[in-house]
Amino acid sequence: MNEYAPEPDAEPDAEPDAEPDAEEVAEAAQEFSEPVRTGVEEVDQVLDSVDDLEGRPVDEHVAVFENAHDRLRTALDARPDS
């Protein structure tokens, strides 16, 4: 059998139509409201710039994402291979 296909009688992890309870939704929302930190200053600055998009007009988003892509590429290209 394909290694990526589930076993025929495998039980799903959760019911497909199950609704999350309010506590699960609140926990998930909290996770997304905290800024992500990578420990790489250049990358964290880019993430901050993307986080600042909330509430800004959508027509400004493309320029921010293009700038973020360029800055990430530069930061990642500058780091030596581990």
mmCIF file of the N, C-alpha and C atoms, coordinates in Angstrom:
data_MODEL
# 
_entry.id   MODEL 
# 
loop_
_atom_site.group_PDB 
_atom_site.id 
_atom_site.type_symbol 
_atom_site.label_atom_id 
_atom_site.label_alt_id 
_atom_site.label_comp_id 
_atom_site.label_asym_id 
_atom_site.label_entity_id 
_atom_site.label_seq_id 
_atom_site.pdbx_PDB_ins_code 
_atom_site.Cartn_x 
_atom_site.Cartn_y 
_atom_site.Cartn_z 
_atom_site.occupancy 
_atom_site.B_iso_or_equiv 
_atom_site.pdbx_formal_charge 
_atom_site.auth_seq_id 
_atom_site.auth_comp_id 
_atom_site.auth_asym_id 
_atom_site.auth_atom_id 
_atom_site.pdbx_PDB_model_num 
ATOM 1   N N  . MET A 1 1  ? 0.844   -1.173 0.000  1.00 0.00 ? 1  MET A N  1 
ATOM 2   C CA . MET A 1 1  ? 0.000   0.000  0.000  1.00 0.00 ? 1  MET A CA 1 
ATOM 3   C C  . MET A 1 1  ? 0.892   1.240  0.000  1.00 0.00 ? 1  MET A C  1 
ATOM 4   N N  . ASN A 1 2  ? 0.408   2.315  -0.536 1.00 0.00 ? 2  ASN A N  1 
ATOM 5   C CA . ASN A 1 2  ? 1.125   3.578  -0.579 1.00 0.00 ? 2  ASN A CA 1 
ATOM 6   C C  . ASN A 1 2  ? 1.416   4.041  0.840  1.00 0.00 ? 2  ASN A C  1 
ATOM 7   N N  . GLU A 1 3  ? 2.649   4.475  1.113  1.00 0.00 ? 3  GLU A N  1 
ATOM 8   C CA . GLU A 1 3  ? 3.011   4.888  2.470  1.00 0.00 ? 3  GLU A CA 1 
ATOM 9   C C  . GLU A 1 3  ? 2.280   6.151  2.914  1.00 0.00 ? 3  GLU A C  1 
ATOM 10  N N  . TYR A 1 4  ? 1.704   6.904  1.992  1.00 0.00 ? 4  TYR A N  1 
ATOM 11  C CA . TYR A 1 4  ? 0.993   8.131  2.337  1.00 0.00 ? 4  TYR A CA 1 
ATOM 12  C C  . TYR A 1 4  ? -0.498  7.919  2.522  1.00 0.00 ? 4  TYR A C  1 
ATOM 13  N N  . ALA A 1 5  ? -0.990  6.785  2.098  1.00 0.00 ? 5  ALA A N  1 
ATOM 14  C CA . ALA A 1 5  ? -2.426  6.513  2.209  1.00 0.00 ? 5  ALA A CA 1 
ATOM 15  C C  . ALA A 1 5  ? -2.711  5.890  3.578  1.00 0.00 ? 5  ALA A C  1 
ATOM 16  N N  . PRO A 1 6  ? -3.800  6.284  4.217  1.00 0.00 ? 6  PRO A N  1 
ATOM 17  C CA . PRO A 1 6  ? -4.128  5.679  5.507  1.00 0.00 ? 6  PRO A CA 1 
ATOM 18  C C  . PRO A 1 6  ? -4.537  4.227  5.330  1.00 0.00 ? 6  PRO A C  1 
ATOM 19  N N  . GLU A 1 7  ? -4.381  3.460  6.371  1.00 0.00 ? 7  GLU A N  1 
ATOM 20  C CA . GLU A 1 7  ? -4.834  2.083  6.355  1.00 0.00 ? 7  GLU A CA 1 
ATOM 21  C C  . GLU A 1 7  ? -6.349  2.077  6.162  1.00 0.00 ? 7  GLU A C  1 
ATOM 22  N N  . PRO A 1 8  ? -6.890  1.065  5.475  1.00 0.00 ? 8  PRO A N  1 
ATOM 23  C CA . PRO A 1 8  ? -8.329  1.057  5.189  1.00 0.00 ? 8  PRO A CA 1 
ATOM 24  C C  . PRO A 1 8  ? -9.217  1.148  6.426  1.00 0.00 ? 8  PRO A C  1 
ATOM 25  N N  . ASP A 1 9  ? -8.826  0.513  7.514  1.00 0.00 ? 9  ASP A N  1 
ATOM 26  C CA . ASP A 1 9  ? -9.682  0.553  8.683  1.00 0.00 ? 9  ASP A CA 1 
ATOM 27  C C  . ASP A 1 9  ? -9.134  1.489  9.758  1.00 0.00 ? 9  ASP A C  1 
ATOM 28  N N  . ALA A 1 10 ? -8.301  2.465  9.354  1.00 0.00 ? 10 ALA A N  1 
ATOM 29  C CA . ALA A 1 10 ? -7.762  3.420  10.315 1.00 0.00 ? 10 ALA A CA 1 
ATOM 30  C C  . ALA A 1 10 ? -8.868  4.367  10.780 1.00 0.00 ? 10 ALA A C  1 
ATOM 31  N N  . GLU A 1 11 ? -8.852  4.657  12.063 1.00 0.00 ? 11 GLU A N  1 
ATOM 32  C CA . GLU A 1 11 ? -9.831  5.579  12.646 1.00 0.00 ? 11 GLU A CA 1 
ATOM 33  C C  . GLU A 1 11 ? -9.370  7.010  12.408 1.00 0.00 ? 11 GLU A C  1 
ATOM 34  N N  . PRO A 1 12 ? -10.249 7.900  12.007 1.00 0.00 ? 12 PRO A N  1 
ATOM 35  C CA . PRO A 1 12 ? -9.853  9.304  11.870 1.00 0.00 ? 12 PRO A CA 1 
ATOM 36  C C  . PRO A 1 12 ? -9.566  9.890  13.252 1.00 0.00 ? 12 PRO A C  1 
ATOM 37  N N  . ASP A 1 13 ? -8.709  10.914 13.294 1.00 0.00 ? 13 ASP A N  1 
ATOM 38  C CA . ASP A 1 13 ? -8.352  11.546 14.563 1.00 0.00 ? 13 ASP A CA 1 
ATOM 39  C C  . ASP A 1 13 ? -9.540  12.234 15.216 1.00 0.00 ? 13 ASP A C  1 
ATOM 40  N N  . ALA A 1 14 ? -10.417 12.797 14.416 1.00 0.00 ? 14 ALA A N  1 
ATOM 41  C CA . ALA A 1 14 ? -11.571 13.510 14.953 1.00 0.00 ? 14 ALA A CA 1 
ATOM 42  C C  . ALA A 1 14 ? -12.729 13.340 13.985 1.00 0.00 ? 14 ALA A C  1 
ATOM 43  N N  . GLU A 1 15 ? -13.906 13.538 14.488 1.00 0.00 ? 15 GLU A N  1 
ATOM 44  C CA . GLU A 1 15 ? -15.070 13.461 13.624 1.00 0.00 ? 15 GLU A CA 1 
ATOM 45  C C  . GLU A 1 15 ? -14.992 14.609 12.630 1.00 0.00 ? 15 GLU A C  1 
ATOM 46  N N  . PRO A 1 16 ? -15.256 14.351 11.348 1.00 0.00 ? 16 PRO A N  1 
ATOM 47  C CA . PRO A 1 16 ? -15.105 15.415 10.355 1.00 0.00 ? 16 PRO A CA 1 
ATOM 48  C C  . PRO A 1 16 ? -16.056 16.583 10.556 1.00 0.00 ? 16 PRO A C  1 
ATOM 49  N N  . ASP A 1 17 ? -17.216 16.356 11.104 1.00 0.00 ? 17 ASP A N  1 
ATOM 50  C CA . ASP A 1 17 ? -18.179 17.435 11.290 1.00 0.00 ? 17 ASP A CA 1 
ATOM 51  C C  . ASP A 1 17 ? -18.162 18.003 12.706 1.00 0.00 ? 17 ASP A C  1 
ATOM 52  N N  . ALA A 1 18 ? -17.204 17.593 13.534 1.00 0.00 ? 18 ALA A N  1 
ATOM 53  C CA . ALA A 1 18 ? -17.159 18.053 14.915 1.00 0.00 ? 18 ALA A CA 1 
ATOM 54  C C  . ALA A 1 18 ? -16.796 19.532 14.969 1.00 0.00 ? 18 ALA A C  1 
ATOM 55  N N  . GLU A 1 19 ? -17.528 20.280 15.752 1.00 0.00 ? 19 GLU A N  1 
ATOM 56  C CA . GLU A 1 19 ? -17.265 21.704 15.955 1.00 0.00 ? 19 GLU A CA 1 
ATOM 57  C C  . GLU A 1 19 ? -16.315 21.867 17.136 1.00 0.00 ? 19 GLU A C  1 
ATOM 58  N N  . PRO A 1 20 ? -15.295 22.738 17.023 1.00 0.00 ? 20 PRO A N  1 
ATOM 59  C CA . PRO A 1 20 ? -14.423 22.965 18.174 1.00 0.00 ? 20 PRO A CA 1 
ATOM 60  C C  . PRO A 1 20 ? -15.199 23.719 19.256 1.00 0.00 ? 20 PRO A C  1 
ATOM 61  N N  . ASP A 1 21 ? -14.853 23.443 20.510 1.00 0.00 ? 21 ASP A N  1 
ATOM 62  C CA . ASP A 1 21 ? -15.544 24.157 21.574 1.00 0.00 ? 21 ASP A CA 1 
ATOM 63  C C  . ASP A 1 21 ? -14.939 25.552 21.739 1.00 0.00 ? 21 ASP A C  1 
ATOM 64  N N  . ALA A 1 22 ? -15.604 26.401 22.496 1.00 0.00 ? 22 ALA A N  1 
ATOM 65  C CA . ALA A 1 22 ? -15.196 27.802 22.652 1.00 0.00 ? 22 ALA A CA 1 
ATOM 66  C C  . ALA A 1 22 ? -13.785 27.923 23.217 1.00 0.00 ? 22 ALA A C  1 
ATOM 67  N N  . GLU A 1 23 ? -13.419 27.022 24.125 1.00 0.00 ? 23 GLU A N  1 
ATOM 68  C CA . GLU A 1 23 ? -12.089 27.078 24.730 1.00 0.00 ? 23 GLU A CA 1 
ATOM 69  C C  . GLU A 1 23 ? -11.005 26.810 23.685 1.00 0.00 ? 23 GLU A C  1 
ATOM 70  N N  . GLU A 1 24 ? -11.236 25.832 22.794 1.00 0.00 ? 24 GLU A N  1 
ATOM 71  C CA . GLU A 1 24 ? -10.269 25.538 21.734 1.00 0.00 ? 24 GLU A CA 1 
ATOM 72  C C  . GLU A 1 24 ? -10.120 26.719 20.787 1.00 0.00 ? 24 GLU A C  1 
ATOM 73  N N  . VAL A 1 25 ? -11.231 27.357 20.468 1.00 0.00 ? 25 VAL A N  1 
ATOM 74  C CA . VAL A 1 25 ? -11.182 28.518 19.580 1.00 0.00 ? 25 VAL A CA 1 
ATOM 75  C C  . VAL A 1 25 ? -10.409 29.652 20.233 1.00 0.00 ? 25 VAL A C  1 
ATOM 76  N N  . ALA A 1 26 ? -10.642 29.901 21.523 1.00 0.00 ? 26 ALA A N  1 
ATOM 77  C CA . ALA A 1 26 ? -9.942  30.966 22.241 1.00 0.00 ? 26 ALA A CA 1 
ATOM 78  C C  . ALA A 1 26 ? -8.441  30.694 22.304 1.00 0.00 ? 26 ALA A C  1 
ATOM 79  N N  . GLU A 1 27 ? -8.058  29.436 22.546 1.00 0.00 ? 27 GLU A N  1 
ATOM 80  C CA . GLU A 1 27 ? -6.642  29.085 22.595 1.00 0.00 ? 27 GLU A CA 1 
ATOM 81  C C  . GLU A 1 27 ? -5.976  29.293 21.240 1.00 0.00 ? 27 GLU A C  1 
ATOM 82  N N  . ALA A 1 28 ? -6.656  28.888 20.181 1.00 0.00 ? 28 ALA A N  1 
ATOM 83  C CA . ALA A 1 28 ? -6.100  29.056 18.832 1.00 0.00 ? 28 ALA A CA 1 
ATOM 84  C C  . ALA A 1 28 ? -5.953  30.536 18.495 1.00 0.00 ? 28 ALA A C  1 
ATOM 85  N N  . ALA A 1 29 ? -6.932  31.337 18.864 1.00 0.00 ? 29 ALA A N  1 
ATOM 86  C CA . ALA A 1 29 ? -6.865  32.775 18.598 1.00 0.00 ? 29 ALA A CA 1 
ATOM 87  C C  . ALA A 1 29 ? -5.706  33.404 19.348 1.00 0.00 ? 29 ALA A C  1 
ATOM 88  N N  . GLN A 1 30 ? -5.465  32.966 20.571 1.00 0.00 ? 30 GLN A N  1 
ATOM 89  C CA . GLN A 1 30 ? -4.356  33.493 21.367 1.00 0.00 ? 30 GLN A CA 1 
ATOM 90  C C  . GLN A 1 30 ? -3.024  33.179 20.708 1.00 0.00 ? 30 GLN A C  1 
ATOM 91  N N  . GLU A 1 31 ? -2.884  31.964 20.175 1.00 0.00 ? 31 GLU A N  1 
ATOM 92  C CA . GLU A 1 31 ? -1.639  31.585 19.506 1.00 0.00 ? 31 GLU A CA 1 
ATOM 93  C C  . GLU A 1 31 ? -1.343  32.496 18.335 1.00 0.00 ? 31 GLU A C  1 
ATOM 94  N N  . PHE A 1 32 ? -2.364  32.871 17.586 1.00 0.00 ? 32 PHE A N  1 
ATOM 95  C CA . PHE A 1 32 ? -2.169  33.706 16.409 1.00 0.00 ? 32 PHE A CA 1 
ATOM 96  C C  . PHE A 1 32 ? -1.977  35.170 16.758 1.00 0.00 ? 32 PHE A C  1 
ATOM 97  N N  . SER A 1 33 ? -2.362  35.588 17.948 1.00 0.00 ? 33 SER A N  1 
ATOM 98  C CA . SER A 1 33 ? -2.229  36.994 18.303 1.00 0.00 ? 33 SER A CA 1 
ATOM 99  C C  . SER A 1 33 ? -0.843  37.326 18.849 1.00 0.00 ? 33 SER A C  1 
ATOM 100 N N  . GLU A 1 34 ? -0.081  36.316 19.229 1.00 0.00 ? 34 GLU A N  1 
ATOM 101 C CA . GLU A 1 34 ? 1.263   36.548 19.735 1.00 0.00 ? 34 GLU A CA 1 
ATOM 102 C C  . GLU A 1 34 ? 2.236   36.587 18.563 1.00 0.00 ? 34 GLU A C  1 
ATOM 103 N N  . PRO A 1 35 ? 3.160   37.556 18.560 1.00 0.00 ? 35 PRO A N  1 
ATOM 104 C CA . PRO A 1 35 ? 4.108   37.627 17.450 1.00 0.00 ? 35 PRO A CA 1 
ATOM 105 C C  . PRO A 1 35 ? 5.027   36.410 17.424 1.00 0.00 ? 35 PRO A C  1 
ATOM 106 N N  . VAL A 1 36 ? 5.360   35.993 16.227 1.00 0.00 ? 36 VAL A N  1 
ATOM 107 C CA . VAL A 1 36 ? 6.269   34.867 16.036 1.00 0.00 ? 36 VAL A CA 1 
ATOM 108 C C  . VAL A 1 36 ? 7.691   35.400 16.120 1.00 0.00 ? 36 VAL A C  1 
ATOM 109 N N  . ARG A 1 37 ? 8.536   34.728 16.842 1.00 0.00 ? 37 ARG A N  1 
ATOM 110 C CA . ARG A 1 37 ? 9.947   35.102 16.965 1.00 0.00 ? 37 ARG A CA 1 
ATOM 111 C C  . ARG A 1 37 ? 10.795  33.934 16.498 1.00 0.00 ? 37 ARG A C  1 
ATOM 112 N N  . THR A 1 38 ? 11.765  34.216 15.641 1.00 0.00 ? 38 THR A N  1 
ATOM 113 C CA . THR A 1 38 ? 12.646  33.172 15.131 1.00 0.00 ? 38 THR A CA 1 
ATOM 114 C C  . THR A 1 38 ? 14.015  33.206 15.788 1.00 0.00 ? 38 THR A C  1 
ATOM 115 N N  . GLY A 1 39 ? 14.374  34.350 16.364 1.00 0.00 ? 39 GLY A N  1 
ATOM 116 C CA . GLY A 1 39 ? 15.708  34.519 16.920 1.00 0.00 ? 39 GLY A CA 1 
ATOM 117 C C  . GLY A 1 39 ? 16.691  35.075 15.904 1.00 0.00 ? 39 GLY A C  1 
ATOM 118 N N  . VAL A 1 40 ? 16.268  35.207 14.659 1.00 0.00 ? 40 VAL A N  1 
ATOM 119 C CA . VAL A 1 40 ? 17.094  35.812 13.612 1.00 0.00 ? 40 VAL A CA 1 
ATOM 120 C C  . VAL A 1 40 ? 16.543  37.222 13.409 1.00 0.00 ? 40 VAL A C  1 
ATOM 121 N N  . GLU A 1 41 ? 17.316  38.219 13.806 1.00 0.00 ? 41 GLU A N  1 
ATOM 122 C CA . GLU A 1 41 ? 16.832  39.599 13.828 1.00 0.00 ? 41 GLU A CA 1 
ATOM 123 C C  . GLU A 1 41 ? 16.256  40.045 12.481 1.00 0.00 ? 41 GLU A C  1 
ATOM 124 N N  . GLU A 1 42 ? 16.957  39.754 11.387 1.00 0.00 ? 42 GLU A N  1 
ATOM 125 C CA . GLU A 1 42 ? 16.485  40.179 10.067 1.00 0.00 ? 42 GLU A CA 1 
ATOM 126 C C  . GLU A 1 42 ? 15.124  39.566 9.749  1.00 0.00 ? 42 GLU A C  1 
ATOM 127 N N  . VAL A 1 43 ? 14.951  38.304 10.068 1.00 0.00 ? 43 VAL A N  1 
ATOM 128 C CA . VAL A 1 43 ? 13.695  37.604 9.788  1.00 0.00 ? 43 VAL A CA 1 
ATOM 129 C C  . VAL A 1 43 ? 12.589  38.135 10.694 1.00 0.00 ? 43 VAL A C  1 
ATOM 130 N N  . ASP A 1 44 ? 12.901  38.364 11.972 1.00 0.00 ? 44 ASP A N  1 
ATOM 131 C CA . ASP A 1 44 ? 11.897  38.906 12.894 1.00 0.00 ? 44 ASP A CA 1 
ATOM 132 C C  . ASP A 1 44 ? 11.413  40.287 12.461 1.00 0.00 ? 44 ASP A C  1 
ATOM 133 N N  . GLN A 1 45 ? 12.299  41.097 11.916 1.00 0.00 ? 45 GLN A N  1 
ATOM 134 C CA . GLN A 1 45 ? 11.899  42.417 11.415 1.00 0.00 ? 45 GLN A CA 1 
ATOM 135 C C  . GLN A 1 45 ? 10.933  42.281 10.237 1.00 0.00 ? 45 GLN A C  1 
ATOM 136 N N  . VAL A 1 46 ? 11.187  41.332 9.362  1.00 0.00 ? 46 VAL A N  1 
ATOM 137 C CA . VAL A 1 46 ? 10.297  41.092 8.222  1.00 0.00 ? 46 VAL A CA 1 
ATOM 138 C C  . VAL A 1 46 ? 8.927   40.631 8.726  1.00 0.00 ? 46 VAL A C  1 
ATOM 139 N N  . LEU A 1 47 ? 8.907   39.718 9.691  1.00 0.00 ? 47 LEU A N  1 
ATOM 140 C CA . LEU A 1 47 ? 7.637   39.251 10.248 1.00 0.00 ? 47 LEU A CA 1 
ATOM 141 C C  . LEU A 1 47 ? 6.854   40.401 10.877 1.00 0.00 ? 47 LEU A C  1 
ATOM 142 N N  . ASP A 1 48 ? 7.556   41.309 11.548 1.00 0.00 ? 48 ASP A N  1 
ATOM 143 C CA . ASP A 1 48 ? 6.888   42.477 12.125 1.00 0.00 ? 48 ASP A CA 1 
ATOM 144 C C  . ASP A 1 48 ? 6.244   43.332 11.034 1.00 0.00 ? 48 ASP A C  1 
ATOM 145 N N  . SER A 1 49 ? 6.940   43.491 9.908  1.00 0.00 ? 49 SER A N  1 
ATOM 146 C CA . SER A 1 49 ? 6.385   44.317 8.828  1.00 0.00 ? 49 SER A CA 1 
ATOM 147 C C  . SER A 1 49 ? 5.123   43.687 8.247  1.00 0.00 ? 49 SER A C  1 
ATOM 148 N N  . VAL A 1 50 ? 5.092   42.364 8.167  1.00 0.00 ? 50 VAL A N  1 
ATOM 149 C CA . VAL A 1 50 ? 3.904   41.673 7.666  1.00 0.00 ? 50 VAL A CA 1 
ATOM 150 C C  . VAL A 1 50 ? 2.773   41.761 8.703  1.00 0.00 ? 50 VAL A C  1 
ATOM 151 N N  . ASP A 1 51 ? 3.116   41.631 9.983  1.00 0.00 ? 51 ASP A N  1 
ATOM 152 C CA . ASP A 1 51 ? 2.105   41.751 11.042 1.00 0.00 ? 51 ASP A CA 1 
ATOM 153 C C  . ASP A 1 51 ? 1.437   43.123 11.018 1.00 0.00 ? 51 ASP A C  1 
ATOM 154 N N  . ASP A 1 52 ? 2.185   44.154 10.603 1.00 0.00 ? 52 ASP A N  1 
ATOM 155 C CA . ASP A 1 52 ? 1.652   45.512 10.571 1.00 0.00 ? 52 ASP A CA 1 
ATOM 156 C C  . ASP A 1 52 ? 0.628   45.732 9.462  1.00 0.00 ? 52 ASP A C  1 
ATOM 157 N N  . LEU A 1 53 ? 0.416   44.729 8.601  1.00 0.00 ? 53 LEU A N  1 
ATOM 158 C CA . LEU A 1 53 ? -0.544  44.878 7.508  1.00 0.00 ? 53 LEU A CA 1 
ATOM 159 C C  . LEU A 1 53 ? -1.992  44.918 7.987  1.00 0.00 ? 53 LEU A C  1 
ATOM 160 N N  . GLU A 1 54 ? -2.257  44.323 9.129  1.00 0.00 ? 54 GLU A N  1 
ATOM 161 C CA . GLU A 1 54 ? -3.630  44.265 9.615  1.00 0.00 ? 54 GLU A CA 1 
ATOM 162 C C  . GLU A 1 54 ? -4.201  45.682 9.724  1.00 0.00 ? 54 GLU A C  1 
ATOM 163 N N  . GLY A 1 55 ? -5.327  45.879 9.099  1.00 0.00 ? 55 GLY A N  1 
ATOM 164 C CA . GLY A 1 55 ? -5.999  47.169 9.130  1.00 0.00 ? 55 GLY A CA 1 
ATOM 165 C C  . GLY A 1 55 ? -5.563  48.126 8.036  1.00 0.00 ? 55 GLY A C  1 
ATOM 166 N N  . ARG A 1 56 ? -4.510  47.764 7.286  1.00 0.00 ? 56 ARG A N  1 
ATOM 167 C CA . ARG A 1 56 ? -4.072  48.630 6.187  1.00 0.00 ? 56 ARG A CA 1 
ATOM 168 C C  . ARG A 1 56 ? -4.814  48.231 4.922  1.00 0.00 ? 56 ARG A C  1 
ATOM 169 N N  . PRO A 1 57 ? -4.965  49.170 3.994  1.00 0.00 ? 57 PRO A N  1 
ATOM 170 C CA . PRO A 1 57 ? -5.669  48.863 2.745  1.00 0.00 ? 57 PRO A CA 1 
ATOM 171 C C  . PRO A 1 57 ? -5.003  47.717 1.984  1.00 0.00 ? 57 PRO A C  1 
ATOM 172 N N  . VAL A 1 58 ? -5.820  46.885 1.373  1.00 0.00 ? 58 VAL A N  1 
ATOM 173 C CA . VAL A 1 58 ? -5.315  45.712 0.662  1.00 0.00 ? 58 VAL A CA 1 
ATOM 174 C C  . VAL A 1 58 ? -4.359  46.107 -0.464 1.00 0.00 ? 58 VAL A C  1 
ATOM 175 N N  . ASP A 1 59 ? -4.577  47.238 -1.093 1.00 0.00 ? 59 ASP A N  1 
ATOM 176 C CA . ASP A 1 59 ? -3.692  47.622 -2.192 1.00 0.00 ? 59 ASP A CA 1 
ATOM 177 C C  . ASP A 1 59 ? -2.262  47.902 -1.722 1.00 0.00 ? 59 ASP A C  1 
ATOM 178 N N  . GLU A 1 60 ? -2.029  48.016 -0.430 1.00 0.00 ? 60 GLU A N  1 
ATOM 179 C CA . GLU A 1 60 ? -0.678  48.175 0.108  1.00 0.00 ? 60 GLU A CA 1 
ATOM 180 C C  . GLU A 1 60 ? -0.005  46.827 0.391  1.00 0.00 ? 60 GLU A C  1 
ATOM 181 N N  . HIS A 1 61 ? -0.765  45.754 0.430  1.00 0.00 ? 61 HIS A N  1 
ATOM 182 C CA . HIS A 1 61 ? -0.236  44.458 0.823  1.00 0.00 ? 61 HIS A CA 1 
ATOM 183 C C  . HIS A 1 61 ? 0.807   43.911 -0.148 1.00 0.00 ? 61 HIS A C  1 
ATOM 184 N N  . VAL A 1 62 ? 0.573   44.058 -1.446 1.00 0.00 ? 62 VAL A N  1 
ATOM 185 C CA . VAL A 1 62 ? 1.491   43.482 -2.436 1.00 0.00 ? 62 VAL A CA 1 
ATOM 186 C C  . VAL A 1 62 ? 2.897   44.028 -2.249 1.00 0.00 ? 62 VAL A C  1 
ATOM 187 N N  . ALA A 1 63 ? 3.027   45.326 -2.093 1.00 0.00 ? 63 ALA A N  1 
ATOM 188 C CA . ALA A 1 63 ? 4.351   45.932 -1.935 1.00 0.00 ? 63 ALA A CA 1 
ATOM 189 C C  . ALA A 1 63 ? 5.036   45.426 -0.669 1.00 0.00 ? 63 ALA A C  1 
ATOM 190 N N  . VAL A 1 64 ? 4.274   45.280 0.411  1.00 0.00 ? 64 VAL A N  1 
ATOM 191 C CA . VAL A 1 64 ? 4.851   44.786 1.667  1.00 0.00 ? 64 VAL A CA 1 
ATOM 192 C C  . VAL A 1 64 ? 5.320   43.347 1.504  1.00 0.00 ? 64 VAL A C  1 
ATOM 193 N N  . PHE A 1 65 ? 4.501   42.499 0.859  1.00 0.00 ? 65 PHE A N  1 
ATOM 194 C CA . PHE A 1 65 ? 4.892   41.104 0.654  1.00 0.00 ? 65 PHE A CA 1 
ATOM 195 C C  . PHE A 1 65 ? 6.098   40.987 -0.279 1.00 0.00 ? 65 PHE A C  1 
ATOM 196 N N  . GLU A 1 66 ? 6.154   41.802 -1.328 1.00 0.00 ? 66 GLU A N  1 
ATOM 197 C CA . GLU A 1 66 ? 7.307   41.762 -2.224 1.00 0.00 ? 66 GLU A CA 1 
ATOM 198 C C  . GLU A 1 66 ? 8.571   42.179 -1.488 1.00 0.00 ? 66 GLU A C  1 
ATOM 199 N N  . ASN A 1 67 ? 8.460   43.228 -0.671 1.00 0.00 ? 67 ASN A N  1 
ATOM 200 C CA . ASN A 1 67 ? 9.591   43.682 0.121  1.00 0.00 ? 67 ASN A CA 1 
ATOM 201 C C  . ASN A 1 67 ? 10.012  42.613 1.125  1.00 0.00 ? 67 ASN A C  1 
ATOM 202 N N  . ALA A 1 68 ? 9.032   41.975 1.761  1.00 0.00 ? 68 ALA A N  1 
ATOM 203 C CA . ALA A 1 68 ? 9.321   40.915 2.730  1.00 0.00 ? 68 ALA A CA 1 
ATOM 204 C C  . ALA A 1 68 ? 10.047  39.765 2.049  1.00 0.00 ? 68 ALA A C  1 
ATOM 205 N N  . HIS A 1 69 ? 9.603   39.385 0.863  1.00 0.00 ? 69 HIS A N  1 
ATOM 206 C CA . HIS A 1 69 ? 10.249  38.298 0.120  1.00 0.00 ? 69 HIS A CA 1 
ATOM 207 C C  . HIS A 1 69 ? 11.701  38.645 -0.177 1.00 0.00 ? 69 HIS A C  1 
ATOM 208 N N  . ASP A 1 70 ? 11.933  39.850 -0.662 1.00 0.00 ? 70 ASP A N  1 
ATOM 209 C CA . ASP A 1 70 ? 13.298  40.271 -0.986 1.00 0.00 ? 70 ASP A CA 1 
ATOM 210 C C  . ASP A 1 70 ? 14.187  40.272 0.257  1.00 0.00 ? 70 ASP A C  1 
ATOM 211 N N  . ARG A 1 71 ? 13.663  40.793 1.359  1.00 0.00 ? 71 ARG A N  1 
ATOM 212 C CA . ARG A 1 71 ? 14.448  40.864 2.599  1.00 0.00 ? 71 ARG A CA 1 
ATOM 213 C C  . ARG A 1 71 ? 14.729  39.470 3.161  1.00 0.00 ? 71 ARG A C  1 
ATOM 214 N N  . LEU A 1 72 ? 13.750  38.576 3.078  1.00 0.00 ? 72 LEU A N  1 
ATOM 215 C CA . LEU A 1 72 ? 13.973  37.206 3.553  1.00 0.00 ? 72 LEU A CA 1 
ATOM 216 C C  . LEU A 1 72 ? 15.007  36.497 2.690  1.00 0.00 ? 72 LEU A C  1 
ATOM 217 N N  . ARG A 1 73 ? 14.898  36.668 1.391  1.00 0.00 ? 73 ARG A N  1 
ATOM 218 C CA . ARG A 1 73 ? 15.870  36.046 0.482  1.00 0.00 ? 73 ARG A CA 1 
ATOM 219 C C  . ARG A 1 73 ? 17.279  36.528 0.814  1.00 0.00 ? 73 ARG A C  1 
ATOM 220 N N  . THR A 1 74 ? 17.430  37.825 1.022  1.00 0.00 ? 74 THR A N  1 
ATOM 221 C CA . THR A 1 74 ? 18.737  38.393 1.353  1.00 0.00 ? 74 THR A CA 1 
ATOM 222 C C  . THR A 1 74 ? 19.245  37.848 2.686  1.00 0.00 ? 74 THR A C  1 
ATOM 223 N N  . ALA A 1 75 ? 18.374  37.809 3.695  1.00 0.00 ? 75 ALA A N  1 
ATOM 224 C CA . ALA A 1 75 ? 18.773  37.319 5.017  1.00 0.00 ? 75 ALA A CA 1 
ATOM 225 C C  . ALA A 1 75 ? 19.157  35.848 4.964  1.00 0.00 ? 75 ALA A C  1 
ATOM 226 N N  . LEU A 1 76 ? 18.396  35.061 4.240  1.00 0.00 ? 76 LEU A N  1 
ATOM 227 C CA . LEU A 1 76 ? 18.663  33.622 4.194  1.00 0.00 ? 76 LEU A CA 1 
ATOM 228 C C  . LEU A 1 76 ? 19.884  33.307 3.327  1.00 0.00 ? 76 LEU A C  1 
ATOM 229 N N  . ASP A 1 77 ? 20.088  34.071 2.252  1.00 0.00 ? 77 ASP A N  1 
ATOM 230 C CA . ASP A 1 77 ? 21.256  33.855 1.415  1.00 0.00 ? 77 ASP A CA 1 
ATOM 231 C C  . ASP A 1 77 ? 22.551  34.229 2.140  1.00 0.00 ? 77 ASP A C  1 
ATOM 232 N N  . ALA A 1 78 ? 22.470  35.173 3.062  1.00 0.00 ? 78 ALA A N  1 
ATOM 233 C CA . ALA A 1 78 ? 23.656  35.649 3.779  1.00 0.00 ? 78 ALA A CA 1 
ATOM 234 C C  . ALA A 1 78 ? 24.084  34.693 4.880  1.00 0.00 ? 78 ALA A C  1 
ATOM 235 N N  . ARG A 1 79 ? 23.194  33.807 5.312  1.00 0.00 ? 79 ARG A N  1 
ATOM 236 C CA . ARG A 1 79 ? 23.505  32.889 6.422  1.00 0.00 ? 79 ARG A CA 1 
ATOM 237 C C  . ARG A 1 79 ? 24.285  31.694 5.899  1.00 0.00 ? 79 ARG A C  1 
ATOM 238 N N  . PRO A 1 80 ? 25.395  31.352 6.559  1.00 0.00 ? 80 PRO A N  1 
ATOM 239 C CA . PRO A 1 80 ? 26.160  30.175 6.124  1.00 0.00 ? 80 PRO A CA 1 
ATOM 240 C C  . PRO A 1 80 ? 25.362  28.901 6.356  1.00 0.00 ? 80 PRO A C  1 
ATOM 241 N N  . ASP A 1 81 ? 25.642  27.913 5.507  1.00 0.00 ? 81 ASP A N  1 
ATOM 242 C CA . ASP A 1 81 ? 24.967  26.614 5.668  1.00 0.00 ? 81 ASP A CA 1 
ATOM 243 C C  . ASP A 1 81 ? 25.403  25.972 6.973  1.00 0.00 ? 81 ASP A C  1 
ATOM 244 N N  . SER A 1 82 ? 24.472  25.283 7.617  1.00 0.00 ? 82 SER A N  1 
ATOM 245 C CA . SER A 1 82 ? 24.791  24.621 8.890  1.00 0.00 ? 82 SER A CA 1 
ATOM 246 C C  . SER A 1 82 ? 25.382  23.259 8.654  1.00 0.00 ? 82 SER A C  1 
# 
